[in-house]
Amino acid sequence: MDKIKKFLTDLLTEADNHTFDLIKLLALVAIINGLYLASYSVIVKDVPFNFQDFGVGVGLTFAGIATALGFKKETPNA
């Protein structure tokens, strides 16, 4: 359990490992939401899954996240 907590802390915090990074949190929520909605439309709504649209959407999401993280200043290591 400690390894999972450390992984999530490293994933979602600034360089100081104490301050949560809003961009990283919102990116995680957006990715989980996108995967949920894609699954929901296929399973519940019986809409065919379009892998190309999904791939373009995920690629643009990752590009946006990378851009946002690239322009943001990191907190100094404490």
C-alpha distance (Angstrom), angle and dihedral (degrees) to the residues before:
residue distance angle dihedral
M1 . . .
D2 3.81 . .
K3 3.81 90.8 .
I4 3.81 91.1 54.4
K5 3.81 91.6 48.0
K6 3.82 91.2 49.4
F7 3.81 91.3 47.6
L8 3.80 92.5 51.3
T9 3.80 91.5 44.5
D10 3.81 91.3 51.5
L11 3.80 90.6 45.1
L12 3.80 99.1 49.0
T13 3.80 106.0 32.5
E14 3.76 138.0 75.0
A15 3.80 122.3 -103.3
D16 3.82 90.5 -78.6
N17 3.85 90.7 62.2
H18 3.81 90.4 -134.3
T19 3.81 106.3 73.2
F20 3.79 114.0 73.9
D21 3.81 113.5 -130.9
L22 3.80 110.9 -130.7
I23 3.81 93.4 -156.3
K24 3.80 92.4 53.3
L25 3.81 92.1 46.6
L26 3.80 92.6 49.2
A27 3.81 90.7 46.2
L28 3.80 90.6 53.8
V29 3.81 91.3 49.0
A30 3.83 91.5 47.5
I31 3.81 93.3 50.2
I32 3.81 93.8 46.6
N33 3.80 90.3 46.6
G34 3.80 92.4 49.1
L35 3.80 92.3 50.0
Y36 3.81 90.5 47.1
L37 3.80 93.7 49.8
A38 3.81 92.2 47.1
S39 3.80 90.3 51.2
Y40 3.81 92.5 44.0
S41 3.80 93.3 52.5
V42 3.81 91.5 51.5
I43 3.81 99.1 41.2
V44 3.81 103.1 34.9
K45 3.80 105.2 22.5
D46 3.83 94.3 36.8
V47 3.81 92.0 -133.4
P48 3.81 114.2 155.3
F49 3.78 114.2 -107.3
N50 3.79 112.8 -113.9
F51 3.79 105.8 -155.5
Q52 3.80 93.8 -171.2
D53 3.81 93.4 55.9
F54 3.79 90.2 44.9
G55 3.82 91.6 49.9
V56 3.79 92.9 48.8
G57 3.81 90.7 48.4
V58 3.80 93.8 48.9
G59 3.81 91.5 45.0
L60 3.79 92.1 51.7
T61 3.80 90.7 46.0
F62 3.81 91.1 53.0
A63 3.81 91.3 45.1
G64 3.81 90.5 51.7
I65 3.79 91.9 48.0
A66 3.80 91.9 48.4
T67 3.80 90.8 49.0
A68 3.80 93.0 48.4
L69 3.80 91.9 48.5
G70 3.80 91.3 45.3
F71 3.81 93.6 55.0
K72 3.80 94.7 43.7
K73 3.77 122.9 91.6
E74 3.79 115.2 -122.0
T75 3.76 121.3 -134.2
P76 3.80 113.0 -108.1
N77 3.79 117.4 -102.7
A78 3.77 109.7 -95.6
